[in-house]
Amino acid sequence: MTVLRSTVILVAISLVAAGCGGSDETKSSVSAKDRIAACLEQQPDATQGDCEGWEKDRQLGDDGKHQDHESMS
């Protein structure tokens, strides 16, 4: 009985772990180039380098907005 319980628990943990930790890049249909272009359009005070850096750090939304941009003054 203990072996069966251990096996069931191991399988359950494996299934949960397999569904977690996916890459953010696979969830978006928007390319990095499009996010950078939208960033420049949405935030006229941002430079190309700013937007590229934010994209590299995964801080740009699909709409091109920097996650913390509103708090930056």
C-alpha positions as CSV (number, residue, x, y, z in Angstrom):
1,M,0.0,0.0,0.0
2,T,2.9,2.4,0.8
3,V,4.5,1.8,-2.6
4,L,1.2,2.5,-4.4
5,R,0.7,5.7,-2.4
6,S,4.3,6.8,-3.1
7,T,3.9,6.1,-6.8
8,V,0.7,8.1,-7.0
9,I,2.2,11.1,-5.1
10,L,5.3,11.0,-7.4
11,V,3.2,10.9,-10.5
12,A,1.0,13.8,-9.2
13,I,4.0,15.9,-8.4
14,S,5.6,15.2,-11.8
15,L,2.4,16.2,-13.6
16,V,2.2,19.5,-11.6
17,A,5.9,20.2,-12.3
18,A,5.5,19.5,-16.0
19,G,2.8,22.2,-16.3
20,C,4.8,24.9,-14.4
21,G,7.7,27.1,-15.4
22,G,7.0,27.5,-19.1
23,S,8.7,30.2,-21.0
24,D,7.0,33.6,-21.3
25,E,8.1,33.8,-24.9
26,T,5.9,30.8,-25.9
27,K,2.8,32.5,-24.5
28,S,3.0,35.6,-26.7
29,S,2.3,35.8,-30.4
30,V,3.9,39.3,-30.6
31,S,7.5,39.4,-31.7
32,A,10.2,41.3,-29.8
33,K,10.6,43.6,-32.8
34,D,6.8,44.5,-32.6
35,R,7.0,45.1,-28.9
36,I,10.0,47.4,-29.3
37,A,8.2,49.3,-32.1
38,A,5.0,49.6,-29.9
39,C,7.2,50.8,-27.0
40,L,8.6,53.6,-29.1
41,E,5.1,54.6,-30.2
42,Q,3.5,54.3,-26.7
43,Q,6.3,56.1,-24.8
44,P,7.8,59.0,-26.9
45,D,10.3,59.8,-24.1
46,A,11.8,56.3,-24.4
47,T,14.8,55.7,-26.7
48,Q,15.4,52.7,-29.0
49,G,18.0,51.5,-26.4
50,D,15.5,51.9,-23.6
51,C,12.9,49.8,-25.3
52,E,15.5,47.1,-26.4
53,G,16.8,46.9,-22.9
54,W,13.3,46.5,-21.4
55,E,12.5,43.8,-24.0
56,K,15.8,42.0,-23.1
57,D,14.8,42.1,-19.4
58,R,11.3,40.9,-20.3
59,Q,9.7,44.1,-19.0
60,L,7.7,45.0,-22.0
61,G,4.1,44.0,-22.4
62,D,2.7,42.9,-25.8
63,D,1.3,46.4,-26.2
64,G,4.8,47.8,-25.8
65,K,4.3,49.4,-22.4
66,H,7.1,49.1,-19.9
67,Q,5.8,47.5,-16.7
68,D,7.0,50.2,-14.4
69,H,6.9,53.1,-16.8
70,E,4.1,55.0,-15.1
71,S,6.0,55.1,-11.9
72,M,9.1,56.5,-13.7
73,S,9.0,60.3,-13.6
